[in-house]
């Protein structure tokens, strides 16, 4: 049996029975005694003295499955081959596939898509490389690149284990924005190796989405690739989070009748996302930002060996406050958490300004749960889907890349990111806006089109668009 997490209430047990030694009823009795309920039986394979069956079993908790497995170990003639749940079954063979746009039905079709007619297309691109954008998949294709060093809440699990996440990202690109995306998981965590690999594969893609690469390497990797490639490079963990956060904050400030220029904003967790969020807020007009990390409030009066912390200290905390999170939150208007679960206490929030805004975005456990503070905050947001106001990157990256590809942008710049955030915020009308609804649902069909439209406009106005698409 494979060691797999089981988070559903229904599991599928594949068992192999030696019919000379035991009967199926023995297996069924063991399952029921352990607390499972068989709801379906599928015969997979059978012979004179052997049968393989898939049993769909309802279980009350994951421990029930472990009890069943232990019971089978003591029964002669029964082998538990595999345990799956609906999530694992969905991932069998991967979640994405490649389909041709045109069927090959005869020799003429074959000659045009491949040899000899394809040679004319190759020659045209050789004479004018820009034609790769119109005559190949490059026009609509993004590479989702990771080294598996900072995956979700799992940490450094490596490129093989990161693949399901990158496949999922590719699915989202396709479903929400009709962008063809392909997962690329690199078996290296060397900065130069990643940069070289991405540059080597870049001819086949119109954009690069960097994903789940640990800090601080992610900063240099993105910066170098932005400088050395002529297609958009976007580290979603940084900028996707920043765009959606800024969109949510625009609407939260509107609800509480504040201006971003006046708001005192505390950001807890100064990693890749925290730094990018701060840069976005500063670009949007914020003037009073304080960053807090494990060493306390970052201040320009100290020297930090971490180069990004040093930059951060020099561009924030103009009052040169000292201390930790409790000191930073005194009279603050906004708390933005990108750190760790449980570190924000109710008493801390009570020291903030009236109508405090709290974005507790740590995953899977927020800095404080909404039920612990909802009666003392004006607006509350998290990174979780089971609470209102989820700060979800899916609101951002499909539309941004759709717009960047459509106008053939050479980069995704600050103007385009600000435009994307403003577009997301604008999807919610004044009549709809409420403390429980400051960001639209990821399934709101207006989001991608509005983000795309404003991103294209920003790219054209800032001079990075190489094509003006038809509306």
N, C-alpha and C positions, 0 to 999 in steps of 0.2 A: 504493500500500500504506500502511495506517495504521501508525504507529509504536506498537507494543504490546509490553508485556513478555510473554514466553512462558516460563512456569515449568513446563510439563508436558512429557512425552515424546512426546505425540501432538499434532500440529497439523493444521488443516484449511486447505488452500490453495484459494482460488477463482481459477481461471484462465480467461481468455478467449482462444480460439484463432481466428485467421483461417485457415480451412482451405484457402484459396487459396495461402497463403504457407508453411504448415508442417503437419506431422502431429503427432498426439498423442505419438507415439513420441519425438519430439525433446524434449518437455517431460519425459517419463518418464526419458529418458537423463540430462538435466540434473539431475534430482532425485537419481537414484542416484549420479551422479558426485560430488555434493556431500555424500553420506553419508546421504541419506534413503531410506526404504523405504516405497513406496506399499502400503497395506493395504486401501484401498477407493476406489472411483471412483463418483461420483454425477453423472449428467447433469442439469443444472439447466435449461438452455435450449439449443435448437439451431435453426439455419436452414440455408439452402443453403450459405452461406459463413462461418458463424460458429457456435461452440459454447462454452457456459459449463459448466464442470465443477467440482465440489468433490472435491478429492483429500485423503483422510485419510492422513497421512504420519507414520511413526515417525521421530523425530530423536533423536540421542544427546545433543545439547545445544542451547541457544538459538542458538549461533553457526552451527549447521548450517542453520537457517532463513534466516539472513542470507546464507549462501553460495548457497542456492537462489535467493533474490531477486536477488542480483547476477548469477547465471548467466542468469536470465530477461531481465535488462536488455539483454543482448547478443544475444538471439535474436529475429530478426524474426518477427512474426506471433503472439507470445505476450505477453499482459499479465497480470501478477499483480494481481488485483482486490482481494483481501483476504486477511489471515492471521488465523486465530482458533485458540484452544485451547478446551478444555472449560470453563474458567472463564469466558472471554468469551462462549461460547455460552450458558451458564447465565444470563448477565445480559442477553441480548437482549430488548428490550422491558421490562426491569425484572424484579424477582423477586417482586413482590406484585401482587394484583388485588383488586377489590371484587366481592363476590357478594351478591345479595339473599337475605334469610332466607326470604322467602315468594315463590313465583312469581306473576306476574300473568297469569292465564289467561283472564279474561273482563272485561266492562265493570264488573261488580260489584266485582271485585278492584281494578280501576283506581280506582273511585270511593272505595274505602276507604283505599287507600294514598296517593292524591293527592286531587284535587278531586272532589266537594265535601266528603267526610266528614272529610278531614284538618283542615279548619277547626275542628272541635270539639276536636281534640287541641291545636291551636295556642292556642285560647282557654283551655283548661284550664291550659296552661303559662303563658300571659300572666297569668292570675289567681293562679297559684301557681308561681313560677319553679323551686322545688325539684323540681317534677314533671318537669323536663328530665332528671333523673337516672334516672327510671323509664320515661319515654315516648320517649326518643331514644337515639342511639348513645353519648351522653355517659356513660351508665352503665358502659360497658365499653371506652372508647376513650382512648388515650394519644397525644399528639403527641410525636414524636421530633424535637427541634429542634436545628439546628446552623447555624453561619455558616461552617463549613469552615475555621476558623482554626487548628485543632490536631488534625488527623485522623491517628489511629493513629501510625505513625512517619513520616508523610509531611509533617507540618507544615501550613503555611497554603496549602492547595490550592484554597480557595474553595468556594462552594456547589454548583456543578455537579458537580465532581469528588467532593464529599463524599456525593453522593446514593446511590451504591451501598452505602456503609457504613450509612447511615440506613435504607435498604431492608432490609439484612441484620438490623439491630436490630429492625425491625418484624416480620420473619419469626420471630425468636427469641421475641418477646413472644407471638406467636400459637401457635407450636408448643409452647412449654414451659408457658404459663399461660393459653392461650385468651383473651388480651387483644388486642383490635383496636387496632393501632397504625398511625400514618401518618407517613411521613417529611416533614418541613418544613425545607427548606434556604433560609435567608434571604440575599438578596443585599445584605447590609449587615453591616459589622463595627463599627458604631457602637453603643455600649452603650445609649443612649436609644432608638435605632431598634429594636434587638432587643427591649427591654422593651416598647415600644409595640406591636410586631407580635405578640408572644406574648399580651399582654393582649387584643388585638383578636380573636384567633382562639380564645381560651379558652372561650367559651360552648359550643363543639362538643366539648369534651374533658373527661374526668374526671380527667386528670392530665397533667403536662408532664415529659418526660424530656429534660433538656438534655444535649447530647453534643458533644464535640470543639470546645469554645469555649476559646480560649487564656486563660491566666492573665496578669495578675490580673483581667481583665474578668469572668471567669466567676464570681468571688466576688460582685461587686456585682450582676450580672445575677440570679443565683440569690437573693440576699438580698432584693432589691427585689421580685422576683416572688413570693417566699414571703410578703412583707408585703402585697402588693397584690392577690393572688388568693386565692380560697377553695377551691382545689383543690391537691393535692400537687404540689410542684415539686422535682425531684430531679436533681442534676447527677451523672450516673453515673460520670464520670471521677474525681470526688472520692469520693463516698460509696459507690458500688458497689465500688470498689477497697478502700476502708477496711473495709467490712463483711466481704468475703471474706478480706482480710488478717487481720482480728481473729479470724475463725473459725479460720483455719489456725494462728494463733499460740496460740490457746487449746489446741489439740491438741498443738502442738509443746512448749509449756510442760508439759503433762501428761506427755508422753513423757519429758521430761528432769527431771521432779520439781521444777519451779520454780513460784513464784507470781508473777503479773504485778506485784504490788505491790513485789516485791523485785528483779525483773529489770532489768538495765541495758540499755537499748534505744537503738541508734544508727540514726537515719533519715538516709539520704543522698539529697538531692534534695528541696528544700523548695518545691515548686510546688503546684498544686491538689491532686494526689493525696497528696503528702507531708504537707501541712497537714491534710487531712481524716483521713488515717490517724492522725496524732498526736492530733487531737481525739477520735477514737474510742478510742484507747488510754488517754488521760487519763480519758475518761468510764468506761472499763472498770476503772479503778483503778491504772493505771501511774503511778509516781511518779518514775522515773529515766529521762527521755528526753532525748537529745541530738540536735540537728539539725545537719546539715552540708550546706553548699551551696558554690557556687564561691568564696565569700569565707571559707570555712572554717567552724569551729564558730560557730553563732549564739549570742551572749551578750548578756545584758541590760546589760552595761557599754558597749555600742556603740549608736549610733543608726543605724537603717536607713531609707532613703527609701522602700523597699518596705513598705507598711503591714502586709502579712501577715507579712513577716519580723519586723517590730517586735513584732507580737502574739506570734509564735512565740518570740522571744527572751525575752519577759517571762513566758512560761508554761512554759518548759523549762530544762534545764541549771542546776539549782539549785546545782550546785557551781561554776558560772562557769568552766568549763574553756575554755582557749584552744587554738588550733592548727588542724590539719586532720583528715582522716579517720584518719590513723595514730594521732594522740593520742586521738581520740574512741573508737577501738576497743580501747584498753588495758583489759583485764579486762571488756569488754562481754560480755553474755550473748547479745544478739540484734543482727544486722545486717539492716536493711530497706533495700533499694536501689530507688529510684524515679528513677534518674539517667541514667547513660550506660554503654554497654558497655565492659568491660575495666578499669574503674577500681579494682576490688577485687583485691588481689594475695594470693596464698597466704600470703606472709609476714605480711600484716596479720592474717589469720585466726588464725595461730599465736600472736598476742599476746592473743587474746580469752580469756575464761574457759573452763574445761573444758566439754566438750559444747556447743560453740557452735551457735547456730541462725542460718542464713544464708538470707534471702529475697532473691535477686537477681532483681528483677522488671523491669528495663529490657528493652524490646522494640525491635527483634527480637534484639538481642545483649545478654545479661545482663551484670551487672557482673563476674561471673566464671562460667565454665562449670562445671557440676557435676563433670565428669570431672577438673577441676583441683583440686578441694577435697573430694570426697566421702569421702576416707579420713580427713579431719581434722574433719569436722563431724558433729553428731548428727542434724540435720535440715536438708534443703536443699529450697528451693522456688523456682520461677521463674514468669514470666508466659507461658511457652511451652508449647504442647500436645505437643511431642515429648520432654518430660521428665516424670518423676513430679511430683506436687504442683503442678499449675498453679493459680496464683491468677487465676481467671477470673471476671469480673463476671457472666457468664451464670448463675452459681450464685445470684446475688442479685436482680437487678432484676425478673425475671419474677414471683417469689414476693412480693416487696415490693409491687409495684403490684397484683398480684392481691388481696392482703390489703387494701391501702389502698382499692381500688375496692369491694371487697365490703362493707367497713364504712363506706364513704363518708367516709373521713378527710379532714379539712381540710388537714392537713400530713403529711409524713413526718418525725417528730421523732426525737430521739436515742434515746428508749426503744424505738421501733420498729426502729431500725437495730441496736441492741444485741441485741434479740430475734431479728432475722434472723440475725445472726452466730452467736448461741448455737444457733439451730436448725440452721444448716449444720454446725456442729461436732458437734452431737448426732446427726446422721445416721450418723456413723461410730461403731459400738459399741466398747466396750473391747476386745473380742476381735479386732476388725478393725484397730484403730489400730496403725500401725507407722511407722517413719521414712520409708517410701516411700508412705504413705497417710494423710495428715493432712487432706485435703479430698476430698469425694466427687466422682465424675465428674459432669459437667454433664448426662449422660444418666440419672443416678440419679433415678427417678421419685418418690422420696420427698422430694426436696429442696424442690420448689415447694410441695407440700402442707404440709410441716412449717414452712417459712418463712411461708407464708400464715397458718397457724393461730396461730403465735406473734405475728406482726405484728398480727393482728386483736385478740388479747388485750392486747397492749401499747397499741394505739390506744384501746381501751375503757378500760383502767385509767388512761391518762394524759389522758383526757377529750377526745380529738380525733376520736373516732368519732361519726358522726351516724346510724348505723344498726347494729343488732346482727344480723349475718347468721345464718341457720340453719346449723348444722354439717352 
